[in-house]
Amino acid sequence: NAGVTQTPKFQVLKTGQSMTLQCAQDMNHNSMYWYRQDPGMGLRLIYYSASEGTTDKGEVPNGYNVSRLNKREFSLRLESAAPSQTSVYFCASSADRAPYEQYFGPGTRLTVT
Amino acid sequence: GIQVEQSPPDLILQEGANSTLRCNFSDSVNNLQWFHQNPWGQLINLFYIPSGTKQNGRLSATTVATERYSLLYISSSQTTDSGVYFCASWTSYDKVIFGPGTSLSVIP
């Protein structure tokens, strides 16, 4: 039981490049989330998926797209990376019944130069 | 939207000391969770506590939903408790709000 896994752990991109961050969970959770954490700050929600086949915007969705590939996997895509997207990205999942606690992956540290 | 405040922003403790961290939220919430982010960046679940009191070893938490605050107690602190403590609250999936965190340093 690995919980929530993310790949890659680290990535450096040049401005304008694209990439996809991968996330998978093995807890049979319906809900999955993508957050970003900037230095010295808490996490901010980018996108979430309440169930397979649905996705919705969170607080800071601009510049990102997501895909809920199946119940296990939720990917985050940067189509044209910008330096402002330099951040640590966390994926999380939660059950859709109480308790609704969120479980986080180890994070992806992304630098855009 | 919901605002989440945490206090104190920074805390330095001598090993063995006790501390109380506070999380205030501006509106009624159905969910509240405490996390510890260790120095390596990993987010560790501490408590899911929308109301009431829970204890886990040296840590305990209390949420008074009617008064819109939650407290995290750390007793007999250890150097491994160092890191940043976040609370997060939400009413629905699209309104998950993290507080700014309390940075804790426990010195031997």
Boltz contact constraints between the chains, C-beta under 6 A:
constraints:
  - contact:
      token1: [A, 42]
      token2: [B, 86]
      max_distance: 6.0
  - contact:
      token1: [A, 42]
      token2: [B, 98]
      max_distance: 6.0
  - contact:
      token1: [A, 42]
      token2: [B, 99]
      max_distance: 6.0
  - contact:
      token1: [A, 42]
      token2: [B, 100]
      max_distance: 6.0
  - contact:
      token1: [A, 42]
      token2: [B, 101]
      max_distance: 6.0
  - contact:
      token1: [A, 43]
      token2: [B, 98]
      max_distance: 6.0
  - contact:
      token1: [A, 45]
      token2: [B, 96]
      max_distance: 6.0
  - contact:
      token1: [A, 48]
      token2: [B, 93]
      max_distance: 6.0
  - contact:
      token1: [A, 50]
      token2: [B, 93]
      max_distance: 6.0
  - contact:
      token1: [A, 56]
      token2: [B, 94]
      max_distance: 6.0
  - contact:
      token1: [A, 58]
      token2: [B, 94]
      max_distance: 6.0
  - contact:
      token1: [A, 99]
      token2: [B, 48]
      max_distance: 6.0
  - contact:
      token1: [A, 100]
      token2: [B, 31]
      max_distance: 6.0
  - contact:
      token1: [A, 101]
      token2: [B, 33]
      max_distance: 6.0
  - contact:
      token1: [A, 101]
      token2: [B, 48]
      max_distance: 6.0
  - contact:
      token1: [A, 104]
      token2: [B, 43]
      max_distance: 6.0
  - contact:
      token1: [A, 107]
      token2: [B, 41]
      max_distance: 6.0
